[in-house]
């Protein structure tokens, strides 16, 4: 069963939240990456809470402890930072320290240039797999500690609703355990799909991980009183496969992510910057992007070519085991390529605001089921958004809400055309408004949709509890 946010859940809520509203429910939120400085899944809920508190909701938040956890302050939110430290954590820190001591200090660009891709390419998958197991060990330890704390909080102040949010599935395991013990409504907030709905993409995932995801998602879907998806494509695919296997679930709702409006600087007038910001997954068509940029660049005069730059922000220097710089050289683009590693969110905003073209690829699963968070990061900017992916997928549908078309990765002509349009706008200084002047994708709307769901769940639980007394 799928629903639009708030539909058949609550009446009279058609947009933004109204401050001073009558709601005063209490929520227990399990969010491993909570906070403005962490993973996008944590940032999503930090912003949703900001708006939900304005209408009377209060929160206990159980999150992973980070060096910046103490910086979070809110009158209506108690943040409980739970450590995930284990022997694995200390071993990883020791290896990182030794690696830094052995590595000669050199500029980041020199490090990228010196990579051959041979040994690095062979060792990278092994390191990645080791890190995955280490992450899993730390998350499992965190979940045990979070469950003990969550039980104390439920006894101390019984929440109206328990919310668990991905990307870390352990949060849902804790929520299921608390649901069984205290019979409190549980809302499962999904981000990217785990097992159900992924179908062909499962061939690229190891069987152990698949088995774990399948077992845990089935428990999540069985015990959750309601589920929220941030992408309609993922929601539809998961609901269809669950129904095919006769797994009965509660209602599913669609509440996408969003962004907070802010003053943005003008697009850089000195350089035509084509930017991609975020992690590059193996299936993302970086080579197709380079091919299109190379063809577009050949249309420019010699002087104009000097004005073009490609910026990759927050990426690894390797893509599918090969240096990105070598891939760019295949298309004679190495002289305009600039690679920057992970940077703070404010610094990423700065890069994005200066860019004339903002590239987004279909995210995490390759069949257009998800909406990459960078689409929302790009929405308040002025440069032209260039979504590359399934023209009928979830990203395309979300981008269409702000009248931005999505181009298929194999449509080189289409990408070149979009680059040409952006070039002419840049030359005429015509990046005057943001990509979302009407605020369609702002977080305030998403919070109103979430508020409608939470209000009805809390009200139903209160009526049930009153009826049993």
HELIX and SHEET records of a PDB file:
HELIX    1   1 UNK A   40  UNK A   52  1                                  13    
HELIX    2   2 UNK A   53  UNK A   55  5                                   3    
HELIX    3   3 UNK A   69  UNK A   71  5                                   3    
HELIX    4   4 UNK A   87  UNK A  102  1                                  16    
HELIX    5   5 UNK A  108  UNK A  113  1                                   6    
HELIX    6   6 UNK A  119  UNK A  156  1                                  38    
HELIX    7   7 UNK A  170  UNK A  182  1                                  13    
HELIX    8   8 UNK A  199  UNK A  204  5                                   6    
HELIX    9   9 UNK A  207  UNK A  223  1                                  17    
HELIX   10  10 UNK A  232  UNK A  244  1                                  13    
HELIX   11  11 UNK A  286  UNK A  298  1                                  13    
HELIX   12  12 UNK A  302  UNK A  305  1                                   4    
HELIX   13  13 UNK A  324  UNK A  329  1                                   6    
HELIX   14  14 UNK A  334  UNK A  336  5                                   3    
HELIX   15  15 UNK A  345  UNK A  354  1                                  10    
HELIX   16  16 UNK A  374  UNK A  379  1                                   6    
HELIX   17  17 UNK A  394  UNK A  400  1                                   7    
HELIX   18  18 UNK A  412  UNK A  427  1                                  16    
HELIX   19  19 UNK A  443  UNK A  468  1                                  26    
SHEET    1   A 8 UNK A   2  UNK A   4  0                                        
SHEET    2   A 8 UNK A 251  UNK A 254  1                                        
SHEET    3   A 8 UNK A 226  UNK A 229  1                                        
SHEET    4   A 8 UNK A 185  UNK A 189  1                                        
SHEET    5   A 8 UNK A 161  UNK A 165  1                                        
SHEET    6   A 8 UNK A  26  UNK A  30  1                                        
SHEET    7   A 8 UNK A  58  UNK A  64  1                                        
SHEET    8   A 8 UNK A  77  UNK A  82  1                                        
SHEET    1   B 6 UNK A 337  UNK A 340  0                                        
SHEET    2   B 6 UNK A 308  UNK A 313  1                                        
SHEET    3   B 6 UNK A 272  UNK A 277  1                                        
SHEET    4   B 6 UNK A 357  UNK A 361  1                                        
SHEET    5   B 6 UNK A 384  UNK A 388  1                                        
SHEET    6   B 6 UNK A 406  UNK A 407  1                                        
SHEET    1   C 2 UNK A 318  UNK A 319  0                                        
SHEET    2   C 2 UNK A 322  UNK A 323 -1                                        
END                                                                             
